[in-house]
Amino acid sequence: MTADTEQKPEVEGEDITPKQDGGVRKLILQEGEGEERPLPGDNVWVHYTGKLTDGTVFDSSRDRNEKFSFELGKGQVIKAWDIAVATMKRGESSRITCHPEYAYGAAGSAPKIPPNATLVFEVELFDWQGEDLSDNGDGGIVRRVLTTGDGFTKPNEGASVHVDIEGRVGDNVFESRSLSFCMGEGEEHGVPNGVEKALEKMQKGEESLLFLKPKYAFGDQGKEDFGIAPNTDVVYKVKLKDFEKSKESWEMDTKEKLEQSAIVKDKGTKYFKAGKIQQAISMYKKLTTWLDNEYAMSEDEDRTSKALLLATHSNLALCYLRLGEPVLAVQSSDKALQLDPNNEKALFRRGEARTAQGDFEAARLDFQAVRRINPGNQTALAREAKCKERQREQREQDKRLYANMFEKFAAQDAKKEAQNKKDDVFKEAYEEYVKDESNEEEMDVEPEPAATNGAEDGEEDAVKTET
């Protein structure tokens, strides 16, 4: 067979490209477990070895002895990987052959990958985890995307959303319905806070599974109507069918912002009185977003804005106290006190928050300031006295702690000193012994043995005379 007629070996594996153009082929080397596969947005963990078609290895996570992770379907890796890993099962190993248009294209990736290179990867998929959407990364809201949405825009605070939701615990479906509501007001419609937070990250047409911890679902109260016990994890399937964004801050003039701020402040207070703390916070934070950085106001507008912000930051402090978040409560109180250093409520709430933090001296000063403003505030007087008592208890506790520490250190020092004295006695005895020459004269000195059979001094007498 001539060079002109020589056939290149056919690439093994199944064509897994959406277009069926042969650009990515997968050959399973080791079958995986079960039927579940990772979904777009999941964090996946793999080991891989990448080779050129001549067998040259250009990269390997195994050589680094460290698994590689990335978010599937987010364009963080070459196209071939986003396509191939989405078809794999947990524990599966596969050989992925990808054409340049699904890898590094005409440019390549110097110095190891030449232009227009076909690449071969051996990939082992170990595990995956849904995308964590919680604010503090506590895993309380985990999303797994079933169907990706369209476009780039997402619902903002106040947007009108149209959704399908289905909630379940295990195999038990406790609700399934379609509804419309404004973002930030979901709880009025029985929508858990975790679902609303997830909707902020979703695109039109997206359908996702949401795994919610109790904090983002029905909390320690549960939901009796649905038969959900306290502190229960739930799963929601949510489809965002459509939404209409609310006006952004920059789209409103000062007058409109002030009017809307008064409305959302009243909504926040209504939510707070109903015990819907997260929803109250959502309303209050919307107001601060509108007004915190609003300038070029008239004197009357400025006065109205400061009054709204003062009340709102103080109310936020109270909300955070109810949620057991003293750090955030102090921050909100500080913002209120920047607007009015003598605000009785803000000082009192900061005192409460500092007490929760164990900063009794700072808390005592806050309650003292409250009494200077309002000498008749008996609650502040009681709190101040409580802080003094806690400080006294703390001092007594510290005294006992330090006393025990000092006793321990003193005992250690005494033991060390005794050992040093003992060492000194032996040292003195030895020195006296060395100085006393009579000791050397009285020693029994064995005579040096004579060499026998002609053995030289220092050599072993290895030969014995025959008799």
TANOR-V637145 format. One record per backbone hydrogen bond with DSSP energy under -1.0 kcal/mol. CO is the residue of the C=O (numbers start at 1). NH is the residue of the N-H. Records with the same first field share a line. If there is no record, write none. Layout:
# TANOR-V637145
CO = NH + NH
This chain:
# TANOR-V637145
2 = 6
14 = 26
17 = 20
23 = 99
24 = 16
25 = 97
26 = 14
27 = 95
30 = 93
39 = 42
40 = 145
42 = 72
43 = 129
44 = 70
45 = 126 + 127
46 = 68
47 = 124
48 = 61
49 = 122
50 = 58 + 59
51 = 120
52 = 55
56 = 52
59 = 50
61 = 66
68 = 46
70 = 44
71 = 74
72 = 41
78 = 82
79 = 83
80 = 84
81 = 85
84 = 87
85 = 88
89 = 92
90 = 33
92 = 125
93 = 29 + 30
94 = 123
95 = 27
96 = 121
97 = 25
98 = 119
99 = 102
100 = 103 + 105
102 = 80
104 = 108
105 = 116
109 = 113
113 = 109
119 = 98
120 = 51
121 = 96
122 = 49
123 = 94
124 = 47
125 = 91
127 = 45
129 = 43
131 = 143
140 = 213
141 = 133
142 = 211
143 = 131
144 = 209
147 = 207
156 = 159
159 = 183
160 = 244
161 = 181
162 = 241 + 242
163 = 179
164 = 239
165 = 177
166 = 237
167 = 174 + 175
168 = 235
169 = 172
172 = 169
175 = 167
177 = 165
179 = 163
181 = 161
182 = 185
183 = 158
186 = 189 + 191
187 = 190
192 = 196
193 = 197
194 = 198
195 = 199
196 = 200
198 = 201
199 = 202
203 = 206
204 = 150
206 = 240
207 = 146 + 147
208 = 238
209 = 144
210 = 236
211 = 142
212 = 234
213 = 216
214 = 217 + 219
216 = 194
218 = 222
219 = 231
223 = 228
224 = 227
228 = 223
234 = 212
235 = 168
236 = 210
237 = 166
238 = 208
239 = 164 + 241
240 = 205
242 = 162
244 = 160
248 = 251
249 = 252
253 = 257
254 = 258
255 = 259
256 = 260
257 = 261
258 = 262
259 = 263
260 = 264
261 = 265
262 = 266
263 = 267
264 = 268
265 = 269
266 = 270
267 = 271
268 = 272
269 = 273
270 = 274
271 = 276
272 = 275
275 = 277
276 = 280
277 = 281
278 = 282
279 = 283
280 = 284
281 = 285
282 = 286
283 = 287
284 = 288
285 = 289
286 = 290
287 = 291
288 = 292
291 = 294
298 = 302
299 = 303
300 = 304
301 = 305
302 = 306
303 = 307
304 = 308
305 = 309
306 = 310
307 = 311
308 = 312
309 = 313
310 = 314
311 = 315
312 = 316
313 = 317
314 = 318
315 = 319
316 = 320
317 = 321
318 = 322
319 = 323
320 = 325
321 = 324
325 = 329
326 = 330
327 = 331
328 = 332
329 = 333
330 = 334
331 = 335
332 = 336
333 = 337
334 = 338
336 = 340
340 = 343
343 = 347
344 = 348
345 = 349
346 = 350
347 = 351
348 = 352
349 = 353
350 = 354
351 = 355
352 = 356
353 = 357
354 = 359
355 = 358
358 = 360
359 = 363
360 = 364
361 = 365
362 = 366
363 = 367
364 = 368
365 = 369
366 = 370
367 = 371
368 = 372
369 = 373
370 = 374
374 = 377
376 = 378
377 = 381
378 = 382
379 = 383
380 = 384
381 = 385
382 = 386
383 = 387
384 = 388
385 = 389
386 = 390
387 = 391
388 = 392
389 = 393
390 = 394
391 = 395
392 = 396
393 = 397
394 = 398
395 = 399
396 = 400
397 = 401
398 = 402
399 = 403
400 = 404
401 = 405
402 = 406
403 = 407
404 = 408
405 = 409
406 = 410
407 = 411
408 = 412
409 = 413
410 = 414
411 = 415
412 = 416
413 = 417
414 = 418
415 = 419
416 = 420
417 = 421
418 = 422
419 = 423
420 = 424
421 = 425
422 = 426
423 = 427
424 = 428
425 = 429
426 = 430
427 = 431
428 = 432
429 = 433
430 = 434
431 = 435
432 = 436
435 = 437
436 = 439
437 = 441
438 = 442
452 = 455
456 = 459
460 = 462
